[in-house]
Amino acid sequence: MQDAFEVALPLFLIMDPVGNAAASLAILREHTPSRQRAIIRRELVFALAIVLLFHFLGDALLGLLDIEQSTLRLSGGIILFIIAMKMVFPPAQENDPEAVTRDPFIVPIAVPLIAGPSLLAAVMVYARQAQAGMMGQASVLGGVLMAWGATALIMAFTPDLARILGPRAMRAMERLMGLILILMAVQMLENGIRIFVQSL
């Protein structure tokens, strides 16, 4: 259970349900709250399917590319750090009329908002660690499902959550999640450097 939670926490932070909830509301602003919930739940299912696909096939891909553990940790730490910095210091929003569709299908909510490149890369890293015996496959799969379940719980009630908290509280929660993710990214970088030094 502890290993599953250690997998679930960073994945949950990468999924950024609070930030993605706000982005989803902007995309679905033309729909009624009930229709917004239905679309978000559908996209959450698509995102889970894509994440599980990378979970089961990711290790084979990493093995085919002959990627070392130190490389995985360092690259994963860099990706997490970049994502966390964007959460703490979000870029200016630009209005893109093509990004808003009446009923988005898979893109852009399922991919890349929920199941983005950083999340898929992290899932592949954990799959490789499980294959190397550093943790059990059940722990990794359980962590993935826990992170997705918590994200789904938040995003499924996005319209209600946004109305209760308001935009300022939503932004504050996203920045708090970003700060926690920065700490985890630095720790991952330290672990990667340690593994690399020990391999010399």
HELIX and SHEET records of a PDB file:
HELIX    1   1 GLN A    2  MET A   15  1                                  14    
HELIX    2   2 PRO A   17  ILE A   27  1                                  11    
HELIX    3   3 PRO A   33  LEU A   65  1                                  33    
HELIX    4   4 GLN A   69  VAL A   88  1                                  20    
HELIX    5   5 PRO A   97  ALA A   99  5                                   3    
HELIX    6   6 ILE A  109  ILE A  114  3                                   6    
HELIX    7   7 PRO A  117  GLN A  131  1                                  15    
HELIX    8   8 GLN A  137  ALA A  156  1                                  20    
HELIX    9   9 THR A  158  SER A  199  1                                  42    
END                                                                             
